Amino acid sequence: MMVKIMADNQSTCKKQIEKLQRELQQERIQTKQLNAILNHDPDTGLLLRHMLVRRMNTLINGKVPPHFAFGIIRLDKNYQRIRRTRDRMKVLLFVTSERLKTLVGEENLYQSDRSDEFLFLIPNYKDKRDVEEKITEMIMKVSESHNPPASDVSFGCNVGVALFPDHASTLDELEYNAEIALGIHEEKSWNGFLYSPERGLKHHENHTLELTLRQSILNDFNGFHLAYQPIVNNNKEIIACEALLRWDVPGRGAVPPLRFIPLAEESGLINYLGKWVLYTALKQIKFWRKEFKKNIEVSVNVSTVQLDQDDFLDTIKTALKVIKVPPEALHLEVTESAVMDNPEDVILKLRELSKMGVEVMLDDFGTGYSSLSALNKLPIHTLKIPKEFVDNLPGNSNSLEVVRAILGIAKTFDFRTLAEGIEKQDQFDCLVSEGCQYIQGYITSPPVDAIEFQNHFLTPLKYEGMGDNSQ
């Protein structure tokens, strides 16, 4: 009997142990599954950012920290334009991750907290050239065409890379510097993607200037004013003016527009500045029209960022209504590149402006990529000939042929022409003889403030409007 009891106890104990082992195994499986969920991205299967942080901390805090490259790959705006289905974006994201794995290895590729961004390591690289070659391969791999049914899809990427320990001594600093490099690469202001102290200093300067810019806007646009440059006909009679934004910073002086306008566009602050310029210029024109009994017109520059705003047309309509200025008094200058960035949407907006009576001027014509077929669709009234095309007139035959070609295109499409940047009398005479209708430049006057403009140009000189050329 005792033997039987002992045998039964052993059997029961064995069963309990087996049960416990099964439960432990099941718990391990569940833990593994949970870890997979917590540590991997569901769309790409890649390890998530916190796993990369853990790995880099281990590397950096090791007894003999190795050298490695940390990088960020962000898909460009063309990826964001894939609007058919969310699933389609997920599939393309997965395909892209698979492509990148072949170059850096699955263990070195991670999914960022952003869905359109990857993180990667290049451990123990040979030298900077080795890193640059690897990243160039990655950029090319991302931009490769996709297989049907996604053969109509094409997108690229921007990359920012920082090296440890060359560019940073801590993880936070390493990530920050890679972000700086990525931001600069996205701006297309340089062809490289590696961080450098010089680029870091430039970023810091831009950041400081952007904060000052923001504060000036919040402080009732303190330091901003408009300068007005006259536009004349071939008899040098004032027919309009261009309103140009200027910014004076206390303790620093005048900041060139080429310095602060790009910062304003990148930060979105250009929308506030653009509205301020529009209202300020229209108020000034209203005053001049009433005070001097002359139907003077003003042209205002519009950036790509402003054109992209859903309320752009409403902004123009409201400004004209509030200031009570007729639409024909306002000319909006858009660049060729701004139009070609998003031609369908921009053309629709320009047509609405034309219907309203607002005239559109195409600035920097010939420096972008517009075709004659695209030009034929644009509801514009005036082509502006850039300064770079007239600088060498009249002596340079190539420059003269370019100007003649632009004037010929304008005549074909019934556009007016305005040459800017004219400084010398022989340039003026050449352009007039070739048929250019309007001139802008230092030959008449540099941009001046409102008081100086009215004192020099409105009171003593005869004024004529630019005439009607609505389409």
TISEFI-535869 format. One record per residue: x, y, z of N, C-alpha, C in turn. Coordinates in steps of 0.001 Angstrom, whole numbers, padded with zeros to 6 digits, always signed. Atoms other than C-alpha are relative to their C-alpha. Layout:
! TISEFI-535869
XYZXYZXYZ
...
END
This chain:
! TISEFI-535869
+000840-001206+000000+000000+000000+000000+000875+001258+000000
-000905-001151-000098+002806+002388+000975+000694+000273-001326
-000679-000148+001296+004571+001719-002309-000930+000643-001015
+000987-000562+000935+001370+002503-004202-000221+001487+000261
+000197-001421-000362+000905+005763-002291+001176+000837-000490
-001191-000731+000433+004479+006794-003013+000022+000164-001519
+000035-000059+001465+004030+005946-006677-001020+001025-000474
+001033-000977+000367+000823+007977-006831+000484+001427+000239
-000522-001345-000305+002555+010910-005163+001035+000456-001041
-001003-000329+001019+005431+010748-007609-000665+000373-001329
+000728-000269+001244+002978+010625-010522-000666+001370+000046
+000657-001315-000160+001057+013603-009156+001013+001127-000071
-001074-001011-000003+004250+015544-008577+000530+000226-001413
-000497-000086+001364+005438+014768-012087-000960+000785-000879
+001018-000700+000781+002152+015952-013556+000003+001503+000315
-000022-001403-000408+002352+019157-011527+001217+000727-000601
-001207-000583+000589+005910+019740-012704-000186+000232-001498
+000244-000127+001435+004906+019104-016318-000961+001149-000291
+000962-001080+000158+001944+021438-015909+000681+001358+000174
-000738-001236-000264+004202+024095-014435+000924+000342-001165
-000885-000220+001136+006664+023635-017291-000782+000508-001221
+000835-000458+001119+003850+024023-019849-000429+001458+000203
+000414-001374-000296+002649+027156-018102+001161+000976-000195
-001175-000844+000176+006174+028564-018026+000320+000192-001481
-000254-000074+001431+006624+027745-021707-001005+000922-000691
+001041-000848+000560+003305+029380-022522+000249+001469+000359
-000299-001367-000440+004322+032415-020506+001172+000575-000784
-001134-000461+000808+007621+032587-022376-000458+000400-001397
+000518-000284+001347+005765+032453-025691-000780+001310-000007
+000790-001218-000091+003342+035140-024574+000893+001227+000216
-000942-001095-000240+006195+037282-023287+000743+000359-001274
-000691-000227+001264+008037+036834-026568-000909+000716-000993
+000955-000636+000900+004910+037746-028495-000250+001453+000402
+000211-001354-000507+004335+040759-026276+001195+000890-000318
-001211-000759+000312+007937+041860-026712+000072+000337-001486
+000002-000227+001448+007571+041467-030462-000937+001151-000346
+000967-001067+000242+004513+043713-030372+000556+001342+000475
-000490-001228-000602+006160+046264-028114+001262+000521-000672
-001317-000379+000515+009531+046266-029877+000088+000091-001511
-000038+000008+001466+008626+045907-033555-001147+000828-000581
+001039-000744+000704+006719+048106-035968-000909-000969-000753
+000900+000956+000646+003587+046320-037248+000000+000076-001521
+000037-000161+001454+003936+047703-040791+001274-000493-000682
-001272+000370+000626+007633+047072-041470+000671-001193+000670
-000655+001074-000746+008544+044498-038837+001333+000402+000589
-001282-000464-000516+011556+046608-037899-000074+000281+001496
-000078-000401-001395+012698+047148-034352-000260+001499+000110
+000366-001394-000193+011457+050438-032928+001152+000822+000573
-001045-000931-000384+013458+053486-031918+000578-000289+001380
-000521+000202-001358+013715+052636-028208+000997-001151+000062
-000969+001089+000047+015555+049438-029118+001345+000493-000541
-001219-000599+000519+018062+051468-031117+000679+000844+001084
-000542-000818-001090+018482+053885-028188+000725-000884+001016
-000611+000943-000945+019182+050942-025897+001338-000502-000536
-001229+000523+000603+021770+049587-028322+001103+001061-000029
-001009-001055+000080+023517+052933-028817+000530+000372+001383
-000460-000255-001372+023642+053537-025060+001028-001041+000438
-000934+001076-000330+025337+050174-024670+001347+000228-000687
-001239-000256+000747+027856+051071-027382+000774+001178+000585
-000653-001222-000476+028567+054560-026060+000595-000175+001387
-000447+000160-001387+028937+053467-022431+000904-001210+000212
-000894+001146-000125+031111+050465-023191+001404+000409+000404
-001380-000289-000433+034668+050203-021936+000836+000566-001135
-000706-000511+001186+035992+050732-025453-001064+000362-001041
+001068-000392+000928+033300+052720-027332+000466-000060-001449
-000387+000071+001419+033448+051888-031045-000418+001278-000720
+000482-001098+000818+033023+054448-033783-001101-000544-000898
+001120+000424+000852+029758+054264-035692-000717+001240-000535
+000801-001067+000596+027473+056353-037882-001461-000223+000352
+001439+000045-000258+023914+057147-036843-000688+000883-001027
+000665-000765+001056+021521+058262-039559-001506-000063+000056
+001455-000106+000117+017949+059295-040252-000342+000081-001483
+000498-000050+001376+016174+058602-043542-001468+000414+000054
+001398-000471+000028+012988+060594-044145-000484+000041-001444
+000559+000013+001348+010855+059932-047210-000501+001400-000363
+000317-001373+000394+010169+063077-049239-001491+000221-000199
+001405-000389+000089+006918+064907-049939-000764-000799-001053
+000685+000803+001013+006175+062723-052967-000632-001250+000620
+000600+001135-000710+005561+059825-050568-001302+000429+000666
+001195-000495-000682+003036+061942-048676-001153+000246-000961
+001059-000255+000984+001139+062562-051904-000710-001266-000454
+000665+001256+000356+000196+058894-052194-001297-000069+000791
+001262-000187-000718-003463+059344-051329-001063-001068-000271
+001070+000932+000387-005277+056359-052796-000557-000762+001191
+000425+000712-001203-005380+054248-049660+001133+000003+001000
-001001+000106-001054-003621+054059-046342+000787-001298-000156
-000676+001291+000166-002840+050401-047101+001099+000081-001052
-001001-000136+001063-000993+051408-050242+001286+000624+000557
-001166-000630-000609+001294+053652-048222+000760-000997+000868
-000631+000998-000862+001942+050800-045777+000818-001000-000813
-000702+000968+000856+002893+048400-048570+001294+000601-000528
-001189-000655+000536+005305+050893-050107+001034+000246+001090
-000910-000173-001123+006779+051580-046687+000723-001311+000294
-000599+001315-000232+007370+047854-046192+001029-000331-001081
-000919+000271+001119+008962+047518-049651+001279+000817+000164
-001167-000863-000194+011250+050438-048899+000894-000523+001114
-000797+000548-001105+012336+048918-045595+000749-001251-000430
-000662+001213+000494+013123+045630-047336+001191+000360-000886
-001102-000438+000855+015265+047469-049875+001188+000457+000843
-001068-000533-000842+017228+049235-047146+000705-001092+000794
-000596+001124-000736+017783+045995-045246+001146-000627-000785
-001022+000650+000829+019783+044659-048182+001325+000756+000030
-001210-000818+000007+022270+047513-047758+000650+000115+001373
-000586-000198-001335+022703+047961-044003-000195-001204+000918
+000278+001157-000840+021400+044654-042663-001201+000244+000902
+001213-000142-000814+018196+044023-040741+000313+000450+001415
-000360-000331-001382+020012+044362-037413+000377+001465+000171
-000431-001400-000086+021064+047930-038279-001049+000991-000490
+001072-000871+000485+017754+049302-039579-001152-000007+001002
+001041-000144-001016+015054+050622-037236-001107+000917-000514
+001119-000864+000348+011646+052216-037538-000054+001172+000970
+000096-001195-000831+011382+055792-036298-001393+000117+000611
+001329-000290-000535+008487+057168-034265-000902+000584-001074
+000753-000477+001161+007426+058805-037533-000180-001139-000991
+000271+001110+000914+005808+056484-040056+000780+000106-001300
-000717-000191+001274+007764+057991-042974+001501+000128+000201
-001397-000214-000356+011164+057744-041336+000647-001279+000515
-000785+001131-000480+013844+055114-040746+001248+000514+000710
-001253-000289-000686+016858+055102-038438+000969-001133-000296
-000940+001069+000302+020058+053200-039076+001343+000246+000667
-001384-000059-000475+023539+052436-037808+000916-000563-001073
-001083+000610+000779+026721+051842-039754+001149-000192+000985
-001033+000229-001018+029002+050235-037156+001374-000223-000626
-001394+000255+000384+032781+050250-037459+000299+000305-001471
-000278-000407+001380+032896+052112-040760+001496+000271-000167
-001428-000209+000272+036292+052504-042433+000385+001471+000109
-000261-001431-000011+036201+056244-043062-001259+000726-000483
+001169-000777+000407+033811+059059-044047-000441-000344-001409
+000350+000360+001376+033996+058082-047689-000822-001283-000028
+000739+001256-000103+032781+054610-046746-001458+000277+000381
+001349-000371-000424+029766+056165-044984-000756+000677-001130
+000645-000737+001074+029008+058513-047866-000414-000914-001145
+000333+000935+001076+029117+055702-050416-001199-000859+000375
+001107+000835-000457+026774+053560-048330-001316+000773-000035
+001220-000803-000040+024273+056386-047890-000460+000361-001407
+000365-000263+001392+024386+057271-051576-000730-001189-000595
+000695+001217+000440+023428+053659-052304-001416-000056+000557
+001316+000039-000632+020546+053929-049844-000968+000976-000660
+000841-000999+000657+019223+057105-051458-000454-000499-001365
+000339+000521+001329+019347+055500-054895-000973-001165+000103
+000876+001168-000177+017680+052327-053605-001429+000430+000309
+001337-000495-000347+014761+054281-052106-000712+000550-001230
+000608-000675+001147+014174+056187-055362-000254-000917-001189
+000246+000929+001108+014043+053059-057566-001498-000133-000269
+001403+000178+000376+010794+052467-059455-000591-001207+000711
+000691+001110-000651+008212+050206-057881-000684-000881-001040
+000639+000952+000899+006623+047153-059432-001498+000261-000097
+001459-000128+000108+003036+047121-060745-000678-000721+001175
+000784-001127+000546+000466+048049-059597+000440+001363+000493
-000477-001280-000529+002581+050764-057984+001047+000621-000909
-001011-000503+000931+004616+051535-061104-000143+001502-000245
+000213-001437+000169+003102+055040-061128+000557+000809+001164
-000466-000663-001215+004653+055809-057740+001501+000238-000062
-001418-000317-000063+007976+057557-057344+000230+000976+001142
-000361-000916-001076+009482+059118-054257+001447-000224+000389
-001391+000080-000426+012877+059791-052781+000097+000185+001502
-000185-000181-001433+014311+060624-049398+001074+001037+000265
-001076-000853-000488+016498+062972-047403+000659-000703+001171
-000776+000723-001004+019211+061817-045041+000829+000973+000830
-000894-000737-000877+021041+063227-042047+000813-000977+000821
-000882+000958-000669+024047+061497-040487+000980+000727+000912
-001028-000491-000918+026252+062168-037470+000873-001179+000422
-000961+001049-000327+029366+060204-036501+000359+000047+001485
-000475+000109-001383+030306+058959-033056+001393-000639-000011
+000094-001175-000885+032575+060110-031506+000392+001317-000667
-000482-001200+000687+033619+062641-034185-000908+001203+000214
+000954-001112-000032+030436+064732-034007-000748+000132+001323
+000761-000036-001250+029118+063962-030527+000649-000900+001040
-000511+000816-001100+030042+062603-027119-001122-000643+000795
+001161+000577-000680+026503+061777-025940-001045-000405-001027
+001057+000464+000892+023464+060087-027426-000896+001164-000434
+000866-001138+000332+021313+063235-027247+000656+000905-001034
-000730-000851+000924+023971+065247-029030+000106-000649-001378
-000105+000735+001262+024372+062566-031682-001312+000102-000785
+001307-000073+000658+020629+062500-032447-000290+001427-000471
+000252-001400+000326+020412+066293-032420+000783+000418-001247
-000832-000377+001146+023275+066694-034882-000451-000695-001283
+000537+000690+001176+021812+064074-037217-001263+000700-000499
+001203-000755+000369+018531+066023-037160+000372+001293-000720
-000462-001226+000659+020413+069190-038073+000406-000296-001439
-000445+000381+001345+022054+067464-041023-001186-000347-000897
+001192+000353+000769+018686+066060-042135-000764+001248-000432
+000726-001220+000322+017023+069463-041964+000658+000791-001109
-000717-000740+001043+019718+071064-044073-000085-000736-001337
+000121+000782+001239+019579+068218-046596-001387+000179-000610
+001359-000205+000496+015805+068685-046859-000156+001354-000678
+000063-001333+000601+016354+072352-047680+000710+000049-001358
-000743+000070+001264+018523+071258-050631+001072+001079-000093
-001000-001060+000025+021060+073875-049595+001422-000548-000111
-001300+000622+000266+023938+071401-049923-000243-001437-000426
+000187+001334+000568+024453+068047-051582+000391-001114+000960
-000426+001023-000940+025951+066258-048601-001062-000302+001034
+000965+000386-001040+024236+064633-045635+000697-000244+001331
-000746+000163-001235+027002+064442-043021+000020+001303+000796
-000089-001155-000881+026916+066776-040052+001434+000525+000019
-001313-000593-000231+029786+069201-039552-000175+001146+000988
+000113-001124-000943+030527+071821-036861-000403+001300-000688
+000347-001214+000726+030254+074530-039506-001498+000047-000289
+001441+000054+000267+026763+073380-040463-000797+000122+001293
+000659-000139-001294+025860+073110-036796-000069+001452+000435
-000026-001416-000340+026908+076723-036237-001001+000772-000859
+000953-000655+000897+024886+077806-039276-001431-000262+000466
+001323+000346-000500+021858+075973-037899-000340+000820+001240
+000222-000765-001224+022266+077703-034537-000296+001462-000334
+000228-001385+000408+022466+081106-036242-001399+000167-000588
+001335-000059+000590+019332+080365-038260-001085-000115+001065
+000979+000186-001076+017506+079177-035157-000158+001284+000809
+000034-001252-000753+018422+082364-033292-000720+001092-000792
+000647-001007+000839+017368+084529-036224-001493-000271-000141
+001416+000353+000097+014091+082629-036541-000763+000413+001257
+000634-000431-001250+013314+083277-032869-000189+001512+000019
+000103-001455+000076+014029+086980-033406-001094+000419-000974
+001028-000269+001002+011831+086941-036503-001394-000215+000580
+001297+000319-000607+008992+085313-034615-000402+001076+001025
+000281-001003-001022+009302+087810-031765-000371+001332-000633
+000322-001252+000696+009260+090745-034196-001433-000023-000522
+001371+000135+000509+006026+089439-035737-001001+000108+001146
+000898-000048-001154+004426+088897-032327-000072+001403+000596
-000063-001355-000540+005503+092412-031325-000490+001008-001042
+000662-000890+000958+003193+093989-033911+000892+000334-001192
-000853-000122+001181+005667+093439-036781+001056+001100+000182
-001021-000994-000336+008265+095597-035069+001248-000186-000879
-001211+000035+000819+011190+096442-037358-000267-000209-001477
+000323+000224+001418+009358+095648-040609-000533+001276-000641
+000586-001085+000776+008586+098211-043279+000063-000380-001472
+000000+000243+001435+007915+098305-046993+000794+001074-000719
-000665-000922+000918+010128+099875-049613-000676-000160-001354
+000716+000012+001272+008645+100799-052974+000956+000381-001126
-000851-000294+001153+010499+100610-056282-000888+000293-001202
+000862-000375+001129+008980+102408-059266+000168-000917-001210
+000019+000699+001285+008057+100654-062501-000381+001044-001044
+000221-001056+000993+008259+102860-065602-000256-000592-001378
+000175+000414+001389+007204+102677-069231+001204+000430-000818
-001179-000294+000818+009504+103248-072185+000297+001487-000127
-000280-001438-000084+009200+107019-071641+000464+000401+001398
-000431-000191-001378+010378+106602-068046-001051+000690+000874
+001097-000525-000802+006964+107583-066716-000432-001063+001012
+000384+000933-001058+005923+105995-063405-001379-000566-000286
+001308+000615+000258+003131+103509-063993-000424-000939+001135
+000338+000884-001122+003298+101320-060859+001214-000088+000918
-001136+000225-000890+005560+100162-058047-000075-001416+000558
-000047+001296-000677+006672+096967-056372+000256+000230+001478
-000174-000095-001445+006293+096653-052596+000963-001089+000455
-001045+000936-000411+009385+095021-051074+000171+000050+001518
-000074+000096-001457+009652+093808-047489+001423+000213+000491
-001280-000268-000625+012494+095113-045332-000122-000230+001506
+000016+000306-001434+013483+094156-041771+001256+000561+000658
-001095-000561-000786+015641+096124-039333-000090-000539+001419
-000033+000586-001333+016650+094354-036121+000799+000899+000933
-000744-000840-000948+017611+096524-033113+001303-000663+000437
-001293+000524-000396+021302+096080-032369+000702-000800-001076
-000599+000784+001077+021887+094203-035608-000032+000750-001322
+000139-000733+001241+020690+096480-038369-000875-000735-000993
+000828+000586+001057+019098+095554-041670+000413-001441-000283
-000225+001397+000367+018738+091837-042386-000439-000167-001456
+000367+000125+001416+018804+091095-046151-001190-000944-000204
+001142+000888+000286+015575+089598-047566+000426-001424-000360
-000472+001340+000359+017598+086693-049004+000407-000798+001231
-000348+000678-001255+018514+085899-045390-001238-000390+000793
+001133+000306-000881+015174+086117-043604-001222-000576-000714
+001173+000538+000708+012616+085280-046315+000010-001535-000040
-000011+001466-000048+013779+081621-046652-000317-000557+001382
+000314+000446-001358+013638+081273-042860-001490+000124+000280
+001436-000207-000202+010128+082689-042845-000816-001057-000752
+000712+001022+000776+009078+080225-045543+000111-001371+000667
-000206+001312-000632+010589+077217-043779-000813-000144+001278
+000685+000047-001292+008944+078111-040467-001500+000235-000112
+001416-000324+000171+005558+079069-041928-000339+001433+000374
+000238-001389-000400+005960+082642-040646-000287+000895-001195
+000235-000785+001205+005768+083847-044244-001486+000290-000197
+001441-000231+000131+001982+083502-044050-000418+001268+000746
+000303-001213-000761+001830+086196-041358+000617+001219-000671
-000670-001112+000670+004373+088383-043122-000702+000357-001306
+000664-000235+001279+002596+087946-046444-001286+000802+000156
+001245-000741-000235-000717+089150-045038+000292+001436+000420
-000367-001353-000431+000979+092110-043366+000437+000840-001191
-000449-000709+001197+002671+093084-046638-001196+000374-000870
+001175-000229+000848-000612+092750-048548-000833+001167+000525
+000843-001050-000579-002628+094925-046162+000726+001342+000032
-000763-001242-000077+000146+097494-045713+000127+000653-001375
-000149-000525+001361+000709+097874-049477-001326+000547-000518
+001311-000462+000466-003029+098182-050203-000426+001295+000701
+000311-001241-000719-003467+100823-047487+000777+001176-000589
-000829-001056+000573-000590+102799-048979-000521+000416-001366
+000525-000291+001330-002024+102546-052492-001307+000777+000101
+001269-000709-000187-005436+103640-051256+000254+001466+000346
-000338-001373-000379-003869+106704-049639+000513+000786-001193
-000571-000699+001153-001864+107611-052757-001072+000306-001049
+001058-000215+000989-004883+107194-055013-000905+001166+000403
+000880-001056-000495-006984+109464-052834+000721+001343+000067
-000744-001235-000238-004276+112021-052036+000492+000645-001290
-000626-000542+001206-002704+112366-055495-000853-000188-001249
+000949+000159+001103-005697+111455-057662+000605-000764-001176
-000632+000817+001032-003660+108865-059540-000276-001462+000289
+000356+001407-000167-004714+105277-060079+001235-000892-000036
-001240+000762-000059-001346+103876-059128-000278-001436+000420
+000147+001419-000283-000955+100107-058927+001232-000511+000740
-001113+000541-000782+001227+097950-056701+000106-001495-000228
-000217+001445+000110+002779+094521-057135+000570-000521+001310
-000390+000629-001262+003251+092211-054167+000454-001421-000291
-000523+001346+000214+005347+089037-054078-000767-001024+000830
+000694+001096-000672+003672+085747-053167+000889-001234-000049
-000874+001178-000058+005676+082720-052007-000781-001280-000267
+000606+001312+000199+005038+079064-052709-000814-000412+001217
+000700+000365-001236+004037+078579-049068-001358+000676+000072
+001274-000717-000008+001349+081242-049364-000972-000589-001021
+000855+000569+001050+000023+079782-052616-000604-001328+000425
+000463+001313-000432-000327+076396-050931-001105+000072+001051
+001000-000128-001052-002637+077762-048230-001413-000095-000570
+001387+000156+000455-006301+076771-048559-000755+001330-000017
+000721-001267-000095-007395+080294-047584+000664+001120-000795
-000745-001020+000743-005091+082079-050043-000937+000952-000746
+000917-000842+000765-007886+083332-052326-000878+000846+000918
+000826-000749-000951-010050+084324-049370+000780+001157+000614
-000847-001062-000548-007124+086316-047974+000054+001198-000944
-000060-001083+000989-006842+088329-051195-001349+000718-000084
+001336-000595+000094-010604+088878-051462-000309+000872+001207
+000292-000728-001234-010903+089955-047843+000802+001288+000082
-000859-001187-000056-007964+092371-048069-000536+001096-000920
+000532-000985+000947-009407+094084-051157-001306+000605+000510
+001298-000460-000511-012828+094301-049514+000169+000907+001209
-000201-000763-001227-011579+095578-046159+000655+001348-000288
-000727-001239+000305-009157+098164-047586-000773+000856-001006
+000824-000681+001003-011664+099065-050333+000863+000560-001130
-000834-000316+001148-009198+099019-053197-000455-000866-001169
+000441+000818+001134-010242+097887-056698+001022-001078-000345
-000917+001122+000278-008752+094527-057749+001086+000338-001020
-000998-000310+001033-006989+096031-060772+001174+000803+000545
-001120-000725-000606-004817+098065-058394+001067-000934+000538
-000916+000987-000593-003168+094869-057175+000546-000943-001051
-000665+001009+000825-000626+092765-059070+000702-000968+000954
-000670+001007-000819+000589+089525-057521+001116-000642-000812
-001148+000593+000670+004056+088285-058438+000244-001407+000534
-000307+001380-000368+004573+084515-058420+001193-000458-000823
-001176+000480+000722+007783+082763-059382-000365-001197-000867
+000207+001145+000893+008012+080231-062159+000104-001311+000764
-000173+001231-000771+009247+077581-059710-001190-000251+000913
+001173+000161-000865+006285+078236-057383-001169-000586-000779
+001080+000520+000839+003883+077559-060236+000234-001461-000337
-000280+001346+000471+005645+074415-061410+000070-001028+001123
-000001+000938-001122+005833+072896-057920-001341-000721+000124
+001340+000577-000115+002080+072305-057973-000895+000678-001035
+000626-000783+001069+000832+073519-061368-001519-000040-000038
+001451+000101+000122-002743+072210-061309-000709+000874+001022
+000628-000774-001068-003666+073759-057970+000264+001495-000187
-000363-001411+000154-001790+077010-058640-000745+000629-001173
+000700-000539+001167-003339+077464-062094-001453+000309+000327
+001395-000246-000398-006838+077130-060603-000104+001274+000833
+000030-001196-000846-006028+079788-058017+000289+001259-000802
-000315-001157+000820-004488+082113-060582-001179+000376-000899
+001187-000289+000815-007592+081792-062754-001050+000736+000811
+000954-000684-000878-009746+082806-059807+000431+001441+000234
-000506-001357-000179-007518+085813-059228-000288+000848-001236
+000236-000708+001246-007830+086776-062882-001473+000369-000145
+001439-000286+000043-011630+086517-062669-000365+001147+000934
+000237-001069-000967-011521+088807-059639+000458+001351-000533
-000552-001239+000516-009603+091384-061655+001408+000283+000468
-001375-000148-000481-006272+090902-059912+000951-000501-001081
-000941+000393+001036-003371+090807-062351+001136-000824+000595
-001056+000909-000441-000679+088125-062095+001242+000207-000853
-001283-000150+000673+002978+088614-062941+000842-001241+000274
-000867+001164-000151+005303+085658-063551+001432+000481+000154
-001335-000500-000332+008588+086504-061852+001065-001035-000355
-001151+000857+000294+012026+085084-062737-000258-000934-001178
+000305+000873+001131+010744+083746-066043+001285-000423-000718
-001157+000548+000699+013251+081478-067769+000992-000678+000914
-000925+000630-000952+014968+080316-064576-000541-001323+000520
+000616+001241-000485+012549+077436-063884-000104-001031-001088
+000115+001145+000906+011213+074497-065858-001325-000013-000757
+001303+000002+000657+007930+075629-067372+000160-000207-001504
+000005+000245+001437+007171+074431-070878-000969+000982-000648
+000921-000891+000705+005319+076373-073558-001439-000444+000177
+001369+000492-000203+002295+074123-073087-000518+000420+001367
+000403-000443-001341+002255+074958-069366-000234+001502+000002
+000125-001448+000050+002755+078639-070116-001316+000404-000652
+001250-000290+000706-000239+078565-072425-001205-000107+000929
+001112+000198-000927-002429+077453-069503-000020+001028+001129
-000108-000903-001140-001226+080098-067071-000788+001288-000240
+000768-001242+000128-003674+082965-066536+000796+001180+000536
-000856-001103-000434-000940+085581-066252-000115+001152-000984
+000116-001199+000813-000690+089094-067605+001359+000574-000392
-001311-000599+000245+002996+090024-067397+001120-000989+000289
-001218+000774-000239+006326+088216-067751+001085+000960+000484
-001124-000803-000481+009192+089611-065669+001300-000647-000470
-001285+000493+000491+012605+089248-067309+001030+000189+001115
-000919-000096-001141+015179+088453-064571+001233+000843-000295
-001186-000846+000090+018144+090703-063897+001175-000729-000651
-001144+000741+000514+020607+087943-064774+000012-000074-001524
+000067+000050+001459+019386+087993-068378+000296+001352-000656
-000197-001318+000590+019838+091735-068847+001301+000662+000455
-001230-000588-000540+023053+092353-066897+001034+000282-001077
-001056-000127+001013+025245+091883-069984-000460+000671-001286
+000463-000752+001168+023111+093875-072410+000686+001361-000039
+000386+000564+001301+023590+095216-074946+001109-000766-000698
-001155+000532+000701+027036+093868-075736+000033-001502-000170
-000080+001452+000043+026544+090164-075058-001085-000571-000915
+000967+000496+000993+024922+088448-078026-000875-001120+000556
+000796+001074-000577+023810+085391-076019-001123+000551+000886
+001011-000618-000852+022015+087555-073449-001081+000662-000851
+000958-000671+000878+020377+089534-076234-000952-000994-000642
+000859+001009+000630+019092+086366-077914-000992-000580+001012
+000906+000500-001048+017644+085112-074607-001141+000987+000216
+001021-001027-000210+015825+088406-074061-000960+000056-001191
+000860-000001+001188+014539+088371-077633-000954-001194-000009
+000846+001200-000055+013257+084840-077133-001150+000195+000987
+001045-000235-001003+011363+085848-073970-001018+001006-000526
+000910-000993+000563+009917+088904-075704-000877-000621-001094
+000768+000680+001035+008842+086684-078599-001085-000884+000592
+000989+000839-000686+007103+084243-076247-001122+000863+000557
+001009-000894-000569+005345+087117-074517-000944+000522-001080
+000839-000503+001092+004122+088470-077835-000947-001084-000503
+000819+001122+000467+002861+085036-078876-001212-000217+000901
+001078+000259-000958+000802+084660-075711-000712+001273+000461
+000628-001280-000324-000190+088330-075535+000238+000392+001456
-000392-000441-001339+001667+088951-072270+000762+001320-000109
-000874-001154-000097+003189+092245-071261+001355-000463+000515
-001346+000351-000478+006915+092288-070417+000554+001122+000867
-000621-000938-000932+008762+093929-067554+001401-000522+000305
-001377+000385-000292+012555+093804-067256+000423+000636+001317
-000401-000531-001302+013996+094179-063765+001526+000028+000115
-001433-000086-000248+017422+095109-062454+000735+000877-001000
-000636-000848+001010+018089+097761-065104+000745+001137+000701
-000828-000990-000675+020947+100028-064029+000597+001034-000945
-000715-000881+000929+022375+101593-067180-000920+000435-001141
+000813-000557+001075+020966+103739-069944+000054-000871-001245
-000072+000828+001210+022277+101463-072720-000825-001284+000149
+000886+001141-000240+020428+098538-071106-001448+000401-000262
+001354-000512+000191+017251+100606-071027-000308+000165-001484
+000223-000265+001432+017628+101708-074652-000115-001304-000786
+000031+001290+000700+018329+098145-075812-001340-000697+000191
+001264+000687-000314+015266+096710-074065-001186+000687-000664
+001093-000744+000640+012976+099469-075346-000007-000247-001499
-000081+000221+001457+014237+099009-078903-000432-001406-000390
+000403+001377+000282+013574+095268-078651-001480-000243+000284
+001443+000130-000199+009992+095891-077545-000441-000271+001417
+000389+000180-001402+010081+095502-073761-000823+001213+000442
+000938-001092-000278+007190+097566-072384+000283+000755+001293
-000166-000638-001304+008137+098221-068763+001365-000340+000597
-001347+000108-000543+011357+098731-066837-000038+000246+001512
-000123-000179-001447+012269+098399-063174+001477-000127+000357
-001397+000106-000384+015657+099063-061613+000570+001301+000500
-000673-001157-000586+018178+101477-060193+000135+001158-000980
-000068-001091+000962+018185+103464-063431-001063+001047+000313
+001051-000909-000441+014958+104973-062102+000157+000333+001466
-000157-000221-001443+015386+104469-058370+000177-001337+000693
+000012+001181-000858+016333+101919-055726-001321-000022+000768
+001194+000002-000853+013503+100812-053431+000137+001057+001090
-000027-001067-000996+012618+103725-051147-001246-000079+000871
+001171+000048-000872+010209+104302-048261-001150+000798-000617
+001215-000572+000586+006677+105548-048863+000078+001511-000159
-000085-001464+000072+007376+109216-048084+000898+000440-001142
-000934-000368+001073+010370+109389-050410-000588-000324-001371
+000613+000384+001278+008460+107571-053150-001006+001053-000453
+001023-000967+000415+005547+110003-053112+000586+001374-000278
-000622-001305+000230+007792+113058-052865+000729+000067-001341
-000804-000014+001223+009942+112027-055824-000784-000385-001261
+000611+000576+001194+007517+110218-058098-001475+000319-000202
+001431-000195+000183+003884+111018-057459-000375+001452-000285
+000398-001407+000156+003715+114793-057200+000456+000618-001315
-000447-000747+001186+005904+116051-060048-000182-000702-001332
-000060+000726+001267+005658+113266-062624-001377-000421-000498
+001225+000482+000630+002946+112306-065048-000143-001485+000265
+000230+001412-000316+001326+108968-064255-000938-000614-001021
+000885+000756+000877-000189+106393-066566-000117-001417+000532
+000201+001364-000463-001699+103019-065659+000568-000989-000989
-000583+001037+000862-000459+099747-067091-000987-000476-001059
+000951+000391+001031-003642+099316-069062-000642-001337+000289
+000763+001231-000236-006051+096414-069301+000511-001094-000919
-000437+001159+000803-004823+093015-070444-000575-001247+000629
+000602+001143-000714-007237+090707-068653-000205-001142-000961
+000132+001209+000830-007552+087146-069840-001142-000832+000512
END
